Amino acid sequence: MNLSTNFAMQMVEELSAIINQHINLIDNDGTIIASTDKSRIGSCHMGAKRMIDDGLPYLIIESDTEYTGSKKGVNLPILVDEQIVGVIGITGDRKDVEKYGEIIRKFTEMYIRDENVKQLKQQEEKIRSRFLENWLINPNYVFEGNFHETALTLGVDINILRRIILVNFIFNDGTDVKKDQKRLDEATRYLRNTLCDHSGCYYLRIGTKLVFLITETDDDKLKDRCLKIIRNIQKNYQLDLRIGLDEQALHYKQVHYAFLKAQKALNSALTVQHQSLVNYKDLNIELFLYEIPQMIRQEFIDKVFKGMTDDEIKEAMRILEVFYGHDASIEKTASHLFIHKNTLQYKLNKLYELTGHNPRHCQGIPLYYLAMAFYKNRS
């Protein structure tokens, strides 16, 4: 009997609640794998073992000493697809429990059939997820001999044009993820129901990323849909998330490259404040940002801010982000930072003095902008 311990225990507890008697679930080896009498779990039920070995249609035990490891009660075989998969036992006096025997057996068989169907669906989903992951990650997978056959077997129509959406939930330092697991599961379920709302759409998880292959191809509609999802999750589940979109629907042989584009968009969304959704087509410097090794990024930062301490660099980045975010407006930047214009001017001049690069000059601006991008994407 291939049942999880949790499922088996849940089943006997629910059945026991109906008749108010102890119930045991016994495998084909005669071992009690679940029981409302916890002390009996793992012990051998020789009455059930005899019943299975001899092919008996039922076994009524009149005394606790009649069979080793058995107690008085009724025991019936569990049949699934005309095969005995175990025994269900009801502990108690014959006159009290015999009347429940057939009902409990039928309920048990129904429970197990439903669980088997569930397990088959889960197994099929795992196989499909593995296929989709290979399709997304391995650029050569579509040229392998079994690709088309596997897709056909799994019912995946590879000729449907699809978009790739990547989602990451955001947790601040100190967040108790276990405590938030229920909301996270509910939000994930909402995402699946919303984005995979019809045939041809698929979901899988790769690392911490949730991956959706959907058939919606209109860029504006898809963007509006994703923004609505973000608002609803923030409002209903109090969770923050980032979404990265690919550029356009591509031929099935190009799905890997669509995935890479969505990944770059997501990376950008994860590093830019107040930007929950990023479309690949809107990326600029971020296109090559992640191709540059971390060591070279850090070397560039150190070169631009040579001689400055980590705290000084952090403060400079804070000011520059606001400064360039307001198109280098002294008045707007000072107002946003709640400092006087003269104080801001002093800080910018001091930065020029320390680095040799004028943050207000056309030669200095691209250096600082690139250093800021590298700084945000430090590992």
N, C-alpha and C positions, 0 to 999 in steps of 0.2 A: 504494500500500500504506500504510494508515493505522496504522502500528505505532510505538510509542514506541522511542526509541533503546535504552533500558535493556532493554526486552523483547526487541528484535531481537538485541542482543548476548548476552543470557542464552540465547536459543534456539540461536544458532550455536555458542556455547561448549559447551552441553550435547550437541548433536549431534556436535560435533567430538570430544568425549571418548569417544563410543561407537566411532568408527571410526579415531580417531587420525590424522585428515587435516584440513587447513585447509578451512573451509567459508565461503562468501560468500552473503550475501542481497542481491539486486539488485532495484531497483524497476523500474517499467515504462518509465522513461526511460533505463535502462541504468546507473544510478548505484549503486555498491556502498554500501549503507546500514549494513551490519554485516559484520564479518569477523573471523576469528580471526587473520588477518594484518593487524594494525592499520594498517600502512603503506598498505593498499589502500582503506581507508574513505574515501569521498568521490570516488573516481576513477571514470572511465567504463569500463564493461566492454562493448566493442563487439561481442563475440561474443553476449552476452545480448541486446544491443539488436537485432542482426540476427535472432536467434531470435524475439523478440517481434514485430518488424515483419513477418516472413515467416510467422508462425504455425507455426513448426517444433515438432514434438512433443518433440524433444530436440536437443542439440548437443554433439558430442564434439570437443574441441580437442586436436589432436595435438602442437602446438608452442606455446611461449610467444610466438612471433613471428607466429602465424597471424592474430590479431586484436589491434588496439591496446587496451592496458589489460587484456588477458586472459592467462591462463596455461593450460597444458595441464590437461585434466580433463574432467569431465562436468557438463553444465548441463541442468536440467529445469524446465519451467514449473510454477508453483504455481497450482493451480486452487481457487478458493473460490466456491461457488455457480455453478459452470460458467463462471466468469470468470477470466482470467489476471490475477493480482494482482502477479506478480513472477517472479523466477527464483531457484532455489537452485543454487549451483555448488559442486562438490567438486573441490579442486585435487589433482593427482597423475597418475601414469601410468594410462593407460586400464585396463590389466590389473589394477591395484590398486584402483581406485575405482569402475569401472563396476558391479560387483556390488552396491554400496551405493546406487546412484542411486535406484531406485524406493522402497526402504525410507525413505531420508532424505526424499524428496519427500512420501511419505505422512505421515511424522512432522511435517514442516514444515506441511503443510496442516492437520493436527490441532491443532498448536500455535496456528496463526493463527485457526482457527475458535473455539477455546477463548478466545483473547484477544478476539476480536470479541464473543463472548457476554458476556465480563466487562465490556467497554467499554459495551455496550448496557445492562447491569444498572447500571453506575455512572452512566450518563447518565439512566436512569430514576429512580435514587435521587436524583440532583441535582434533577430536575424535581419529584419528590415532596417533597423537602425545601423547595424554593422555595414550593410550594403550602402546605405545613404552616406555614412561617414567615409567609406572608401571612395565613393563617387565624389565627395566634396574635397577630400584631402589629397588623394592620389591622382595627379594629372594623367597618368597612364592607365588608370583602371578601366576607362571606357574602351580601351583597345585590347583588353584581355579577352580571351576566348569565351569565358563564361559570363561576361557582363550582361549581354542581352538575354541569355537564358535565365540568369538569376532574376533580372528585372521582371521578366515574364512570369516566372514562378511566384514571385512576391506580389504580382498584380500592380507593379509600378510602371505606368506609361511614361517612358523617358522622353517621348516626343512632345509632351505638353510643355509649353514655355512656362518657366517658373522664375520667381524672384527669391532672393535669399535675404532673410532677416536674422540678425544676431542680437541677442538680448543678454544683458548682464545686470543682476541686482547689485545695488550698492550698499555696503555696510560700513559705517564709521568705526573708528578704532574703539574697542571696548563694547561693541555690540554683542549681545548674547544671541548668537545665531540659533542655538537650540531652542531658546525661549520663543524666537520668532518663527520657528519651523512651521507651525500650523498656518500662519499667515502667508509664509513663503509658498507652501504647498497649494493653498487656495488661490494665490495670485498666479502660480504656474498653471493651475487648472483653468483659470480664467483666460490666460494667454492662449492655451491650447484650443479651448472652445471657440475663442474669438478669431484666431488666425487660421486654424484648421477647421473651418466651418463647412467645408464641402469636399467631395471626392477629389483626389489629386494633390491634396495638401498634406505635408508631413512634418513631424516634429521629432527632434532628437536632442540629446545633450552631449556636448563635447567639452570635457573639463567643467569649468564653471559657466560656460556659455550655453544658452538655449538657442537652438538652431531651428528655423522654420523655413520650409520650402513651400511657397504658396503660389497660386495661379493668378493672383491679381497682378496686372502688368502696368496699369496706369499710374504714373509716378505721383501726380498730385493727389489722387484718391488714396494711394497707399500711404503717403506722408500724413494726410489728414487722419487716416485710420490709426496710424501709429501714435500720433499726438493724443488722440482721444484715449487710446489704451493707457498711455503714460498718466494722463490726468485721472482716469478711473482707478488705476492701481494706487496712485498716491492718495487719492481720496478714500477709497474703500478698504485698502489694506495697509495704509500708512507705510508703504515701502517705496524706496527710490530705485530707479532703474535707468539704464542707458540702452539705446537702440542704434544699431548700424545697418544701413541699407546698401545693397549693391547698386549698380548704375542702371541696369536694364535687364530685361529677360533675354537669356541667351540660349543658343542651341545646346543640347545635352552634352556635347563634347566640350563646351566652354563653361560648364557648371563650376569646375574647380576654380576658374579665374573669377567668376562671380563671387564665390566664397571668399577669395582673397580680398576682393574689393570691399565686401561687407565687413570683413575683419579689420581692414584699415579704417573704415568709417567708424566702427565700434571703438577701436583704440583711440581715435580722436575724441569721440564722445566721452570716453572715460577720463580724459585728461583736461578737457576744456570745461571750466565751470559754467553752470547755468546753460548747458547745451545738452539736453537729454537725447536728442535725435540728430544724427548726422547722416547725410546722403553722400555716397562716394563722389558723385558729380560735383559736390560743393567743396571738395578738398583741394588745397593748394600745396602749401609746404609739407603738409602731412603725407603727401604721396610718396616722398622719399625719406621722410623722417625715420621710419622704422627700418630702413635698409642700412642705416649708418650704425656701426657697432657702438655699444655703450661706452667703451673706452675712449673712442674718438669724440663722442658727444661731451664727455666730461673734460677731455683735454681742451675742447673749444671753449667751454664755460670758464675753465681755469685761465685760459689765455685772455679772454675778454675782460674778466674781473680779476686780473692778476694783482696779488698783494692784498686783496680784500678777504675778510673773515667770512665764515659761513653765515653768521648773523647779518653781516653787512650785505652780503649777496641776497639773502632772503628778503631783507627790507627793500633793496633796490628792485628786485623782481616785483614786489607788491606795488611799488610806486609806478614802475614802467608799465605793468599790465593795465592799470587804471589810466595812465597817461595816454598810451596808444589806443586804449579802448574808447577814449574820448577825442580821437583824432588830434592828439598833441595839444589840446586846449588847456592852457594854464588855469583859466577860471573854472572850467567844469571839473578838472581833475582836483583842484584845491577844494572845491565844494564837496566832491565825493569823499575825499579823504579827511574832511573836517579840519583842514589846516589853512593858514593864511597863504595868499599867493606868493608873498615874499619868502615864506618858509619853503614852499615847493620849489621856487626858483633857486634858493640856496642849495637844496638837496640835489637838484639836477646839475647845478654847477659843480658841486662837490663830487658827484659821480664822474663828471667830465674830467675833473682834476685827478681823481684816483685811477681812472682807466685809460685816459687819453682819447676816449671816444665820446663825441658830443651826442647826447640822446635826442637833440633837436635838429641835428644836421643830417642831410640825405646820405652821407657816408656812414654815419653811426647807427642810424635807425635799423637797417637790415641786419647789422651785427647783433644788436640787442634783441631784435625780434627772433632771430634764429637761436640765440642763447636762451631766450625765454622758452622757446619750444623744446629745446633739449632739456632744460631744467625741469619742466613739467613732466617729462617722460623718462626721468631717471629710474633705474630699476631699484 
